[in-house]
Amino acid sequence: MSKFNVPTREEVSKTNQTIFDNLEKGVGFVPNLFATYAYSENALANYLALSNAKTSLNAKQKEVVNLAVSQVNECSYCLAAHTAIGKMNGFSDSEILELRAGKASFDNKLNALASFAKNVTENRGAADSSVVENFLNAGWTKENLVDTIVLVGDKTISNYLHKTTDVPVDFPEAAPLQAIIA
């Protein structure tokens, strides 16, 4: 059972009501986790600004990071949401499972990105030097490294919010992560 109720449009500020309306138009619904940000007058707008900020990573690359980070943080909400978004970005079910495990045998560059995102999350920012070296040797830049760390922070915020509030997941449940051979 959820620790928090999901606030309705009528229960949030006028500013957040406008954001809810825009989400309805753009996404077709207000995801429960986004609604939960609206308990705060400013958090929803601030989070969306961070999440939608310009970055050197494209949408598909961002999903690599989102999946790896959400798996490390064991966030059922974000795993469900980013599994759906990952599929919209062209990843297969098996590729999504690999990405959640911090791997991408199907693409060397994405493998380095997934490994880096997983490692920096597991080590709370203190990425292993060999993982950083592999990331850069795979063709990623220092700009990409910084943007990946910002994205790890972005996703960790949502992971923590869900794990604290436990609002209902309103995306199809993500499949359990099967053991991925190293």
C-alpha positions as CSV (number, residue, x, y, z in Angstrom):
1,M,0.0,0.0,0.0
2,S,1.2,3.5,-0.9
3,K,2.6,5.6,1.8
4,F,1.3,8.7,0.1
5,N,-1.9,9.4,-1.9
6,V,-1.3,10.7,-5.4
7,P,-2.5,14.4,-5.4
8,T,-5.2,15.2,-7.9
9,R,-5.3,18.4,-10.0
10,E,-7.7,20.0,-7.6
11,E,-5.3,19.4,-4.7
12,V,-2.2,21.1,-6.2
13,S,-1.3,24.7,-6.7
14,K,-2.4,26.7,-9.7
15,T,1.2,26.5,-11.1
16,N,1.1,22.8,-10.8
17,Q,-2.4,22.6,-12.3
18,T,-1.0,24.2,-15.4
19,I,1.8,21.7,-15.5
20,F,-0.7,18.9,-15.1
21,D,-2.7,20.3,-18.0
22,N,0.4,20.4,-20.2
23,L,1.3,16.8,-19.2
24,E,-2.2,15.7,-20.1
25,K,-1.8,17.3,-23.5
26,G,1.7,16.0,-24.2
27,V,1.8,12.6,-22.5
28,G,-1.9,11.8,-22.3
29,F,-1.9,11.5,-18.5
30,V,-0.1,12.8,-15.4
31,P,2.2,10.1,-14.2
32,N,1.7,9.4,-10.5
33,L,5.4,10.2,-9.7
34,F,5.1,13.6,-11.4
35,A,1.9,14.3,-9.5
36,T,3.8,13.4,-6.3
37,Y,6.4,16.1,-7.1
38,A,3.4,18.5,-7.0
39,Y,3.1,18.3,-3.2
40,S,5.8,21.0,-3.5
41,E,5.0,24.3,-5.1
42,N,8.3,24.2,-7.0
43,A,9.6,20.6,-7.2
44,L,7.6,19.5,-10.2
45,A,8.6,22.5,-12.4
46,N,12.2,22.2,-11.1
47,Y,12.4,18.5,-11.8
48,L,10.9,18.8,-15.3
49,A,13.4,21.6,-16.1
50,L,16.2,19.3,-15.0
51,S,14.8,16.3,-16.8
52,N,14.2,18.2,-20.0
53,A,17.4,20.3,-20.0
54,K,19.7,20.3,-22.9
55,T,22.3,17.6,-22.8
56,S,25.0,16.0,-25.1
57,L,23.1,12.7,-24.8
58,N,20.3,11.9,-27.1
59,A,17.0,10.3,-26.0
60,K,18.1,6.8,-26.5
61,Q,21.4,7.3,-24.7
62,K,19.5,8.9,-21.8
63,E,17.4,5.8,-21.5
64,V,20.5,3.7,-21.2
65,V,21.4,5.8,-18.1
66,N,17.9,5.8,-16.7
67,L,17.6,2.1,-16.9
68,A,21.0,1.3,-15.3
69,V,20.5,3.9,-12.5
70,S,16.9,2.8,-11.7
71,Q,18.1,-0.8,-11.5
72,V,20.9,0.0,-9.1
73,N,18.5,2.0,-7.0
74,E,15.8,-0.8,-7.3
75,C,13.1,1.7,-8.2
76,S,10.1,-0.3,-9.5
77,Y,8.3,2.9,-10.7
78,C,11.3,4.2,-12.8
79,L,12.1,0.7,-14.1
80,A,8.5,0.4,-15.3
81,A,8.4,3.8,-16.8
82,H,11.8,3.6,-18.5
83,T,11.2,0.1,-19.8
84,A,8.2,1.6,-21.7
85,I,10.2,4.6,-22.8
86,G,13.2,2.4,-23.7
87,K,10.8,0.4,-26.0
88,M,9.6,3.7,-27.6
89,N,13.3,4.5,-28.3
90,G,13.8,1.2,-30.1
91,F,15.3,-1.1,-27.5
92,S,14.1,-4.7,-27.4
93,D,13.1,-6.5,-24.2
94,S,16.4,-8.3,-24.1
95,E,18.4,-5.2,-24.7
96,I,16.5,-3.4,-21.9
97,L,17.3,-6.2,-19.5
98,E,21.0,-5.9,-20.4
99,L,20.9,-2.2,-20.0
100,R,19.4,-2.5,-16.6
101,A,22.3,-4.8,-15.7
102,G,24.8,-2.1,-16.8
103,K,25.7,-3.8,-20.1
104,A,25.0,-3.6,-23.8
105,S,26.6,-6.5,-25.7
106,F,24.8,-5.2,-28.8
107,D,26.7,-1.9,-28.9
108,N,30.2,-1.2,-27.6
109,K,29.6,2.5,-27.1
110,L,26.3,2.0,-25.2
111,N,28.0,-0.7,-23.2
112,A,30.6,1.8,-21.9
113,L,27.8,4.3,-21.1
114,A,25.7,1.7,-19.3
115,S,28.7,0.4,-17.3
116,F,29.7,4.0,-16.4
117,A,26.1,4.9,-15.2
118,K,25.9,1.7,-13.2
119,N,29.4,2.1,-11.6
120,V,29.0,5.8,-10.7
121,T,25.6,5.1,-9.1
122,E,26.8,2.0,-7.2
123,N,29.9,3.9,-5.9
124,R,27.9,7.1,-5.1
125,G,29.9,9.2,-7.5
126,A,33.3,7.6,-7.0
127,A,33.5,5.8,-10.4
128,D,36.3,3.3,-10.9
129,S,39.1,4.8,-12.9
130,S,39.1,1.8,-15.3
131,V,35.4,2.4,-16.0
132,V,36.0,6.1,-16.7
133,E,38.9,5.2,-19.0
134,N,36.7,2.6,-20.8
135,F,34.0,5.2,-21.2
136,L,36.4,7.8,-22.7
137,N,38.1,5.1,-24.9
138,A,34.7,4.1,-26.3
139,G,34.4,7.5,-27.9
140,W,32.5,9.4,-25.2
141,T,33.8,12.9,-24.3
142,K,34.3,14.7,-21.0
143,E,31.2,16.6,-21.8
144,N,29.3,13.3,-22.1
145,L,30.8,12.2,-18.8
146,V,29.5,15.4,-17.0
147,D,26.1,15.1,-18.7
148,T,25.8,11.5,-17.7
149,I,26.6,12.3,-14.0
150,V,23.9,15.0,-14.2
151,L,21.5,12.4,-15.6
152,V,22.4,10.0,-12.8
153,G,21.5,12.7,-10.3
154,D,18.2,13.4,-12.1
155,K,17.2,9.8,-12.1
156,T,18.3,9.2,-8.5
157,I,16.0,12.1,-7.4
158,S,13.0,10.3,-8.9
159,N,14.2,6.9,-7.6
160,Y,14.4,8.3,-4.1
161,L,11.1,10.1,-4.3
162,H,9.3,6.9,-5.3
163,K,11.1,4.7,-2.8
164,T,10.1,7.2,0.0
165,T,6.4,7.8,-1.1
166,D,5.7,4.4,-2.7
167,V,3.0,5.8,-4.9
168,P,1.3,3.3,-7.3
169,V,3.2,2.5,-10.5
170,D,1.0,3.5,-13.4
171,F,3.2,1.9,-16.2
172,P,3.3,-1.7,-17.1
173,E,5.4,-3.6,-14.6
174,A,9.0,-4.2,-15.7
175,A,10.1,-7.8,-16.0
176,P,12.3,-9.1,-13.2
177,L,16.0,-8.7,-14.1
178,Q,17.3,-12.1,-15.0
179,A,21.0,-12.9,-14.4
180,I,23.1,-11.5,-17.1
181,I,26.3,-13.3,-17.7
182,A,29.2,-11.0,-17.2
